[in-house]
Amino acid sequence: MADLVRACILENTKSHFRNTKCYGLHRDNGTAVFNNKLSDILKWRPKFQNPVSRLAGCNCLQFTYSMWLDKSRREMPTVHIDQKISIKTGNFFSYLDTELVWSDNGDLQFRLHFKPNQQLKYLNAFSIHTKACFNAIPSGIYKRLSKLTRIMEINKKPPLDKIYPQCFQALQPTDLVAKKIPTLIEHLQHNKEAKALKQAKDESNNRQNRQRTIHFCIRCSSLWSKPVHSIIKTIKDKFNLQWLRVSMACHRFTNLREIF
C-alpha cells in the first residue's frame, strides 16, 4: 500500500521536482537534491504539501524534511523557518542506513550510517542454529557493507574490516569471521558473479519446467458444474495422480470482455 501511495504522489507532483538533480521516495522516506536557492527551498514544503493533501482528501499525510546545506554554506538562515523543517549543518547527513559525506577532495560519497550509541551484536558460534544460518551472518554483513559504500580511491585496497572496524569488532567474539576478509571491490565482484550464476541456474530451471509444462486455455462459462481447479483435483485424487502438479493463472482481456 505504501508503494502505491508513493507512486501516486510522485506521478501527480512532478512539477515540484523540476529544479532537482535527482529525487525519489522509499516507503515514507524521500530524498532530493535541489538546485534552488535556500530561500526558495524553505518555501518548497507548503507548496508540495498542498497537492498531497488534495490527493489524500485530508491532511493525514504530512511531510517533514531535513535540509543539509552545501558544505560551502553552513550558516543558518535568518528568515522564518517552517516548524516541519530542520536544518543540518554537520559534516554528514544520514538517510536510512546510509550517510552522505564530503570527502577531502570535495567529492560527495556515501557510507554506512551508525546511530548514536548503537551496539552491534551477532549470534555466538556456539548457539543452537543451523550451519546455513551461521554462514549467512558474515555473508550478509559483507554484502550490506559493500552495497552501502561508494567506491573511492581511499577504500579500494583496504579490506572491509579496515573500513568498518566497528562491525568486525562485534563479529570477533562469534568466531564467524573468515581468515581472509575481502576488499570492497573483491566482494562487489563476488556478488556480481554469484548473481550471474543464480540467474543462469534459474533460467535453466525455467527452461526445463517449460518443457514439462502442458498449457490449457479454458474459457469461463456458467455451464461448468464446478470450478476447473476443483474438477482437476477430483480427477487427481480419484486416479491417484501424485505426479500431477497444477498451477493456474487467470487473465482478463478487457477488449474481448471475457476471461480465459
Secondary structure, 3 states (H helix, E strand, C coil): CHHHHHHHHHHHCHHHHCCEEEEEEECCEEEEEECCCHHHHHCHHHHHHHHHHHHHCCCCCCCCEEEECCCCCCCCCCCCCCCCEEEECCCEEEECCEEEEECCCCCEEEEECCCCCCCCCCCCCCCCCCHHHHHHHHHHHHHHHHHCCCCCHHHCCCEHHHHCHHHHHHHHHHCCCCCCCCEHHHHHHHHHHHHHHHHHHHHHHHHHHHHHCCCCCCCCCCCCCCCHHHHHHHHHHHCCCCCCCCCCCCCEECCCCEEC
